[in-house]
Amino acid sequence: MIRKWFLDEDGMVRPAAAYTLIGLAVLVLGLVGYRAWQHGEGPTQGTWICFGCGKIVKLTPSLDTQVPEKCPKCGKQSLVPAYPCPKCRAPVALNEYRGLKPPTKCPKCGAEVRHGS
């Protein structure tokens, strides 16, 4: 039954079926490409840490977000983006945000933490 939709009497693919399948393939590839292109737009939620009180929060930065941001727990301007320790994955505030000289050491395991690591 379904074969009759796609094949004619000679066993050749009907032009309408071929064009429909090609159109669907182009549509699906276009949608996948569009979603992949749109995926990287806008800021994403990240982990921030207060270097004053140690509070860890999830924050989606906006264009007017200042670094350091005001901490919701202690109220100080000490909330900065956290970077994961490459060894123990603990969130760490870089020394550059705290006004100290690098390198930044993880307070839990002592491993060196760098931007982008």
C-alpha positions, -999 to +999 in steps of 0.1 A: +000+000+000+026+025+010+048+015-019+022+028-043+026+063-028+063+064-036+067+041-066+050+041-099+042+010-121+078+007-133+092+008-098+106+043-102+103+069-074+074+093-081+086+129-086+062+142-060+075+117-034+111+126-042+105+163-040+086+159-007+114+139+009+140+164-003+119+192+010+116+176+044+153+169+046+161+206+038+135+217+063+150+195+091+185+205+083+175+242+083+158+239+117+188+221+132+212+247+118+190+275+131+189+260+166+226+256+166+232+291+155+208+306+181+222+284+209+252+307+216+233+339+219+229+357+251+244+352+285+240+319+303+235+312+340+267+306+358+280+300+393+291+331+413+308+332+447+311+358+473+347+362+484+335+379+516+311+353+531+315+323+507+279+323+495+275+305+462+247+316+439+235+309+403+233+341+384+225+350+348+244+382+341+229+411+321+244+440+303+243+461+335+258+435+358+289+448+376+318+428+388+319+425+417+281+423+422+263+428+455+260+396+476+225+386+486+237+372+519+262+397+533+253+428+512+289+435+503+301+442+467+320+409+467+301+385+444+322+374+414+322+347+388+334+314+402+358+291+383+359+254+390+391+240+405+407+216+378+414+190+405+384+190+429+358+211+409+351+234+439+341+269+429+369+294+434+370+332+432+401+343+412+427+365+430+423+391+401+387+398+412+398+402+449+426+427+440+453+401+447+482+389+425+479+356+407+482+326+410+449+316+426+451+285+448+420+264+456+411+267+493+401+230+494+429+211+477+456+238+469+456+233+431+462+263+409+430+277+394+432+298+362+407+316+340+393+291+315+406+260+332 
